[in-house]
Amino acid sequence: MLNLRHLLENIYKFSQKENIPLFLAGAFALKAYGLSRMTADIDFLTGQAYIARIKLFLEKFGFETLSSSQGFVSFLHPLGGRLDFILVDDDTLKKIALEAQKKEVFPGIMFYVISPRHLTALKIFAVKNQPERLGKEWADIVWMLKHNLVSLEEILEIAKSYGVKEIIKRLDTGL
């Protein structure tokens, strides 16, 4: 079994040493903000320009590329660990970096985490592309709203910008 604490610590040190903007997203980002839930992977967000260097680094730990597209790369370790990388353009990466927060993800282990607003945007975008994810993503969005990490207005604005009518409908009819 992979030691996630050790892995995250090494990935963080690598990103700092190599000056690679790398942010936690998904369930580990939610964990950093206070919500613990089960997950099968660790989600990261970075720029498209950095993934080749990240891939070389991860291969040293035994990871292999599971799937790859223009905006997403997934790595799998023989012992079962999966890492997913959301890839964005430079302008988006700069916006995310401005709002990212350094948070403790394990005792003594710090990592930059995307902001709750950007995390919400990723979740709404996921629903746009995969409507069957609505239930899981909605639960996370509601949790962030109830814990004042993101406002109702922000969620509505993001949902409208992506044209995700089901989220707009849920917001209009109450949580």
C-alpha positions in Angstrom: 0.0 0.0 0.0 1.2 3.5 -0.9 2.1 5.8 1.9 0.0 8.8 0.9 1.5 11.1 3.4 5.0 10.4 2.1 3.8 10.6 -1.5 2.2 14.0 -1.0 5.2 15.3 0.9 7.5 14.3 -2.0 5.2 15.7 -4.7 5.0 19.0 -2.8 8.8 19.2 -2.4 9.2 18.4 -6.1 6.7 21.1 -7.2 8.5 23.7 -5.0 12.0 22.7 -6.2 11.0 22.7 -9.8 8.8 25.8 -9.5 5.7 23.9 -10.8 2.4 25.4 -9.8 0.5 22.4 -8.4 -2.7 22.4 -6.4 -4.8 19.8 -4.7 -8.3 19.5 -5.9 -11.2 17.0 -5.3 -11.6 15.1 -2.1 -8.2 16.1 -0.7 -9.0 19.8 -1.2 -12.3 19.2 0.6 -10.4 17.5 3.4 -8.1 20.5 3.7 -11.3 22.6 4.2 -12.7 20.2 6.8 -14.8 17.6 4.9 -13.5 14.0 5.1 -15.0 11.6 2.7 -13.9 8.5 0.8 -12.0 8.8 -2.4 -10.2 6.5 -4.8 -7.7 9.0 -6.0 -5.8 12.2 -5.4 -6.8 15.0 -7.7 -4.3 17.8 -8.7 -4.6 20.8 -10.9 -1.7 22.2 -12.9 -0.8 23.8 -16.2 -0.6 21.9 -19.4 3.0 23.0 -19.8 4.2 21.1 -16.6 2.7 17.6 -17.1 5.8 16.2 -18.9 8.0 17.0 -16.0 5.5 15.7 -13.5 5.2 12.5 -15.5 9.0 11.9 -15.3 8.9 12.5 -11.6 6.0 10.1 -11.0 7.6 7.4 -13.0 10.5 7.4 -10.5 7.9 6.4 -7.9 6.6 3.6 -10.1 3.5 5.3 -11.5 2.4 4.6 -15.1 0.1 6.7 -17.3 -3.4 5.2 -17.2 -5.1 7.7 -19.5 -4.3 11.0 -21.1 -6.1 13.8 -23.0 -5.6 17.5 -23.6 -7.1 18.5 -20.2 -6.6 15.4 -18.0 -3.9 12.8 -17.2 -4.3 9.9 -14.9 -1.5 7.9 -13.3 -1.8 4.5 -11.6 0.7 2.8 -9.2 1.0 -1.0 -9.1 0.2 -0.9 -5.4 -3.2 0.7 -6.2 -2.7 4.5 -5.9 -4.2 6.7 -8.6 -3.3 10.3 -9.2 -5.5 12.5 -11.5 -4.2 15.8 -13.0 -6.5 18.4 -14.3 -4.6 20.5 -16.9 -5.5 24.1 -17.5 -4.1 26.9 -19.6 -1.7 29.6 -18.3 -4.4 32.3 -17.8 -6.6 29.9 -15.8 -3.6 28.7 -13.8 -2.7 32.2 -12.8 -6.3 32.9 -11.6 -6.3 29.7 -9.5 -2.9 30.5 -8.0 -4.1 33.9 -6.8 -6.8 32.4 -4.7 -5.1 29.1 -3.7 -4.4 28.6 0.0 -1.6 26.6 1.7 -3.3 24.1 4.0 -2.3 21.2 6.2 -3.4 18.0 4.5 -1.8 15.6 6.9 -0.2 16.4 10.2 2.9 18.4 9.3 2.3 18.2 5.6 1.3 21.4 3.8 0.1 21.7 0.2 -1.5 24.4 -1.9 -5.2 23.8 -2.3 -7.5 25.4 -4.9 -10.0 27.9 -3.4 -13.5 26.8 -2.5 -14.8 28.9 -5.4 -12.6 27.2 -7.9 -13.4 23.8 -6.3 -17.1 24.6 -6.8 -16.4 25.5 -10.4 -14.6 22.2 -11.0 -17.5 20.3 -9.5 -20.1 22.1 -11.6 -18.0 21.6 -14.7 -17.8 17.9 -13.9 -21.6 17.8 -13.8 -21.8 19.6 -17.1 -19.7 16.9 -18.7 -21.0 14.0 -16.7 -24.6 14.6 -15.5 -24.6 11.3 -13.6 -22.1 12.9 -11.2 -24.7 15.4 -9.9 -25.5 13.5 -6.7 -21.9 13.3 -5.5 -20.9 16.7 -6.6 -24.0 18.4 -5.3 -23.4 17.0 -1.8 -19.9 18.6 -1.8 -21.2 21.9 -3.1 -23.9 22.0 -0.4 -21.3 21.2 2.3 -19.2 24.1 1.1 -22.2 26.4 1.1 -23.3 25.4 4.6 -19.8 26.0 5.9 -19.6 29.5 4.3 -16.8 28.5 2.0 -18.7 29.6 -1.1 -21.9 31.7 -1.4 -25.2 30.9 -3.0 -24.6 33.8 -5.5 -21.2 32.3 -6.5 -22.6 28.9 -7.1 -25.5 30.3 -9.1 -23.1 32.5 -11.2 -20.8 29.5 -11.9 -23.8 27.2 -12.8 -25.2 29.8 -15.1 -21.8 30.4 -16.8 -21.5 26.7 -17.5 -25.2 26.3 -18.4 -25.8 23.5 -15.8 -29.6 23.8 -15.5 -30.0 21.1 -12.9 -27.9 22.9 -10.4 -29.7 26.2 -11.2 -33.0 24.4 -10.6 -31.9 23.0 -7.3 -30.7 26.4 -6.1 -34.0 28.0 -7.2 -36.1 25.4 -5.4 -34.1 25.4 -2.2 -31.4 23.0 -1.0 
